Amino acid sequence: MIQLRIESKGQGPREVALAQFPCRVGRGAANDVVLPHWRVGLCHAEFHRFDDGIRLLDQGAFGGTRVNGERVEEFGPLAEFDEIRIAGFSLRLVGELDLRELDSQASQVVEIDRLPAQPSSPPTAAPTTTPPSTPTALVSQAQPEIAAATPPTSSTDLLLLE
């Protein structure tokens, strides 16, 4: 299992398992990894799994994301020695970055998500309508009782009231 080691000033290191991809990192509570600091974006960055390994994608946060001291928009594949900096936090991937392990996890998820094929019915054409273009037509569609009390004034109005 791949772990994300998080270190910051005044706090001891902690490790969080990267159990799913994409794995979102940010200040918001809906993220997979929460970094509680005002300089961290609500959804600051994401880890994605690609054929060549794990990649980091910055989500456009004002403070940016740095890998090994350089500001990046995308970086990967990540290795254990790569240091990711988000605000005052230092993050590193630790553990086996073996994609075969990830492949087996992904295939298990795919197997669960497969549904039996269902017969499909032939598509039916939806009726076509033209949008109203006159005030009388708007009234006739929105409030039929008012349209009934309003006499038509032209042949166009007669067609629209039908």
One Martini backbone bead per residue (centre of mass of N, CA, C, O) as a GRO file, in nm:
protein
  162
    1MET     BB    1   0.098   0.036   0.021
    2ILE     BB    2   0.047   0.365  -0.022
    3GLN     BB    3   0.205   0.643   0.129
    4LEU     BB    4   0.161   0.962   0.299
    5ARG     BB    5   0.396   1.181   0.413
    6ILE     BB    6   0.339   1.424   0.677
    7GLU     BB    7   0.491   1.748   0.728
    8SER     BB    8   0.517   1.992   1.004
    9LYS     BB    9   0.534   2.251   1.189
   10GLY     BB   10   0.468   2.135   1.520
   11GLN     BB   11   0.442   1.845   1.387
   12GLY     BB   12   0.416   1.534   1.345
   13PRO     BB   13   0.432   1.275   1.162
   14ARG     BB   14   0.216   1.148   0.901
   15GLU     BB   15   0.007   0.879   0.768
   16VAL     BB   16  -0.147   0.818   0.445
   17ALA     BB   17  -0.353   0.640   0.256
   18LEU     BB   18  -0.364   0.551  -0.091
   19ALA     BB   19  -0.670   0.409  -0.191
   20GLN     BB   20  -0.734   0.628  -0.421
   21PHE     BB   21  -0.815   0.727  -0.765
   22PRO     BB   22  -0.817   1.009  -0.717
   23CYS     BB   23  -0.621   1.211  -0.486
   24ARG     BB   24  -0.719   1.456  -0.268
   25VAL     BB   25  -0.572   1.781  -0.185
   26GLY     BB   26  -0.669   1.985   0.108
   27ARG     BB   27  -0.874   2.190   0.311
   28GLY     BB   28  -1.113   2.037   0.254
   29ALA     BB   29  -1.325   1.785   0.381
   30ALA     BB   30  -1.360   1.624   0.092
   31ASN     BB   31  -1.089   1.525   0.107
   32ASP     BB   32  -0.855   1.272   0.142
   33VAL     BB   33  -0.645   1.510   0.214
   34VAL     BB   34  -0.597   1.713   0.497
   35LEU     BB   35  -0.482   2.066   0.506
   36PRO     BB   36  -0.484   2.283   0.784
   37HIS     BB   37  -0.464   2.578   0.594
   38TRP     BB   38  -0.495   2.892   0.451
   39ARG     BB   39  -0.274   2.829   0.207
   40VAL     BB   40  -0.465   2.609   0.132
   41GLY     BB   41  -0.652   2.477  -0.087
   42LEU     BB   42  -0.938   2.321  -0.112
   43CYS     BB   43  -0.818   2.205  -0.399
   44HIS     BB   44  -0.484   2.171  -0.466
   45ALA     BB   45  -0.439   1.852  -0.529
   46GLU     BB   46  -0.348   1.554  -0.731
   47PHE     BB   47  -0.351   1.205  -0.746
   48HIS     BB   48  -0.242   0.994  -1.016
   49ARG     BB   49  -0.290   0.710  -1.218
   50PHE     BB   50  -0.051   0.566  -1.429
   51ASP     BB   51   0.138   0.362  -1.616
   52ASP     BB   52   0.418   0.508  -1.491
   53GLY     BB   53   0.247   0.608  -1.230
   54ILE     BB   54   0.262   0.871  -1.010
   55ARG     BB   55   0.080   1.177  -1.023
   56LEU     BB   56   0.093   1.534  -1.007
   57LEU     BB   57  -0.179   1.780  -0.973
   58ASP     BB   58  -0.240   2.094  -1.003
   59GLN     BB   59  -0.537   2.316  -0.917
   60GLY     BB   60  -0.459   2.640  -0.903
   61ALA     BB   61  -0.336   2.743  -0.663
   62PHE     BB   62  -0.192   3.022  -0.548
   63GLY     BB   63   0.068   2.882  -0.401
   64GLY     BB   64   0.111   2.617  -0.507
   65THR     BB   65   0.335   2.354  -0.630
   66ARG     BB   66   0.613   2.160  -0.507
   67VAL     BB   67   0.900   1.988  -0.658
   68ASN     BB   68   1.206   1.998  -0.557
   69GLY     BB   69   1.159   2.338  -0.558
   70GLU     BB   70   0.953   2.326  -0.801
   71ARG     BB   71   0.717   2.460  -0.982
   72VAL     BB   72   0.402   2.289  -1.056
   73GLU     BB   73   0.142   2.126  -1.250
   74GLU     BB   74   0.312   1.865  -1.332
   75PHE     BB   75   0.419   1.537  -1.190
   76GLY     BB   76   0.605   1.262  -1.332
   77PRO     BB   77   0.698   1.018  -1.178
   78LEU     BB   78   0.696   0.934  -0.858
   79ALA     BB   79   0.920   0.926  -0.584
   80GLU     BB   80   1.042   0.883  -0.267
   81PHE     BB   81   1.247   1.145  -0.296
   82ASP     BB   82   1.012   1.327  -0.343
   83GLU     BB   83   0.928   1.667  -0.270
   84ILE     BB   84   0.630   1.800  -0.143
   85ARG     BB   85   0.498   2.141  -0.155
   86ILE     BB   86   0.241   2.272   0.072
   87ALA     BB   87   0.307   2.526   0.196
   88GLY     BB   88   0.401   2.394   0.520
   89PHE     BB   89   0.415   2.119   0.363
   90SER     BB   90   0.550   1.784   0.365
   91LEU     BB   91   0.559   1.543   0.097
   92ARG     BB   92   0.569   1.172   0.078
   93LEU     BB   93   0.624   0.886  -0.078
   94VAL     BB   94   0.555   0.560   0.059
   95GLY     BB   95   0.653   0.262  -0.031
   96GLU     BB   96   0.522   0.070  -0.267
   97LEU     BB   97   0.549   0.159  -0.622
   98ASP     BB   98   0.374  -0.085  -0.724
   99LEU     BB   99   0.164  -0.133  -0.995
  100ARG     BB  100   0.060  -0.419  -0.948
  101GLU     BB  101  -0.099  -0.353  -0.693
  102LEU     BB  102  -0.282  -0.144  -0.828
  103ASP     BB  103  -0.400  -0.330  -1.044
  104SER     BB  104  -0.546  -0.523  -0.850
  105GLN     BB  105  -0.727  -0.307  -0.726
  106ALA     BB  106  -0.860  -0.206  -0.990
  107SER     BB  107  -0.981  -0.482  -1.082
  108GLN     BB  108  -1.171  -0.513  -0.843
  109VAL     BB  109  -1.342  -0.263  -0.902
  110VAL     BB  110  -1.434  -0.340  -1.185
  111GLU     BB  111  -1.583  -0.599  -1.110
  112ILE     BB  112  -1.798  -0.459  -0.934
  113ASP     BB  113  -1.901  -0.245  -1.164
  114ARG     BB  114  -2.018  -0.466  -1.320
  115LEU     BB  115  -2.289  -0.514  -1.540
  116PRO     BB  116  -2.534  -0.649  -1.678
  117ALA     BB  117  -2.668  -0.676  -1.967
  118GLN     BB  118  -2.912  -0.474  -2.127
  119PRO     BB  119  -3.170  -0.439  -2.303
  120SER     BB  120  -3.237  -0.240  -2.580
  121SER     BB  121  -3.420   0.009  -2.700
  122PRO     BB  122  -3.529   0.178  -2.940
  123PRO     BB  123  -3.508   0.478  -3.048
  124THR     BB  124  -3.689   0.772  -2.996
  125ALA     BB  125  -3.847   1.035  -3.118
  126ALA     BB  126  -3.865   1.353  -3.047
  127PRO     BB  127  -4.055   1.606  -3.021
  128THR     BB  128  -4.098   1.895  -3.198
  129THR     BB  129  -4.036   2.236  -3.104
  130THR     BB  130  -4.124   2.570  -3.101
  131PRO     BB  131  -4.052   2.862  -3.000
  132PRO     BB  132  -4.178   3.128  -2.878
  133SER     BB  133  -4.232   3.474  -3.035
  134THR     BB  134  -4.483   3.578  -2.885
  135PRO     BB  135  -4.672   3.704  -2.635
  136THR     BB  136  -4.919   3.519  -2.679
  137ALA     BB  137  -4.765   3.252  -2.667
  138LEU     BB  138  -4.660   3.282  -2.381
  139VAL     BB  139  -4.939   3.298  -2.246
  140SER     BB  140  -5.057   3.026  -2.357
  141GLN     BB  141  -4.841   2.847  -2.200
  142ALA     BB  142  -4.856   2.966  -1.904
  143GLN     BB  143  -5.180   3.089  -1.937
  144PRO     BB  144  -5.461   2.964  -2.070
  145GLU     BB  145  -5.693   3.146  -1.948
  146ILE     BB  146  -5.586   3.411  -2.076
  147ALA     BB  147  -5.578   3.322  -2.374
  148ALA     BB  148  -5.886   3.269  -2.400
  149ALA     BB  149  -5.961   3.584  -2.334
  150THR     BB  150  -5.773   3.646  -2.580
  151PRO     BB  151  -5.795   3.770  -2.875
  152PRO     BB  152  -5.704   3.730  -3.178
  153THR     BB  153  -5.502   3.943  -3.424
  154SER     BB  154  -5.378   3.705  -3.599
  155SER     BB  155  -5.270   3.435  -3.779
  156THR     BB  156  -5.039   3.368  -3.585
  157ASP     BB  157  -5.210   3.350  -3.325
  158LEU     BB  158  -5.387   3.114  -3.423
  159LEU     BB  159  -5.157   2.905  -3.447
  160LEU     BB  160  -5.048   2.927  -3.143
  161LEU     BB  161  -5.327   2.839  -2.998
  162GLU     BB  162  -5.349   2.529  -3.105
   0.00000   0.00000   0.00000
